[in-house]
Amino acid sequence: MDTESNTRTVPISVVPEPAVEKLFVYGIFLDEYNRKRYGMEDPSYETVPGYITVGGHIVQAVPSDVEGASLTGLLVSIPTRNLPNLDMLEGGYDRVKVTTIGGFEAFMYVKPQYELENYSTFNYRSDFYEQEYTPEEE
């Protein structure tokens, strides 16, 4: 009986993808109806350190170097075959791998790297927030 094992190298293009991936979601996918449309299941709350959201009606996750910055959302399971459809929906975002505080590796959609600015501090248009001042007549 031969006790030696032969190593077998399989090209990466033939290695099967896992049937299910973990995805960290925020924004519209906090809504159960939207999650179900893309086959997302088993939601549980998780937090990703080093990210915040910006925006109003449409929110985008961006990296932040502010100490303690984190983004809380849901960790879901999604069939790998559904990711191309989700990539099309999230076409304006980059899909990146992140590690949650709970130690789970997951995909997350973030604002494209080439557009990133420094979100370390709160920036706002002062002319928008300042009240107009008109001196009273004497």
C-alpha positions, 0 to 999 in steps of 0.5 A: 500500500502506498502511504505517500500522498500526491499533491494536486494543484487545481487552477483557481478558475476551476475551484468551485465558489462557496454556495453561500457568502456572508454580506454586511448590509446597511441602508436599504437592505435593513428592510426585510422586503429588500433583503428577500428580493436578493435571497439574503437570509439569516440576518443578525446585527454586526458592526464593522470597525473603521467605517461610517456612512455619509449621505441622506436619502442614499447612504454610502459606507466610507472608511474613517480614521476617527478613533472608534468609528464603526458601522452597525448593520446586518450580517446576512447569508446570500447565495453566491449565484445572486452576487452578480445581480446585486453587483449590478444593483450596486454598480456605483459601489465597490464590493470589498471584504471586511471583518466584523467585530464578531470576527466574521469575514463578509463582503460589503459595498462601499463608496468607490475608492477613487472618489473617496475624500477624507471623512475624518471630520464632519464637513458641512456647508456653513452657508447652508446652516448659518441663518441669514442676518439682517441688521435692524434699522435704528 
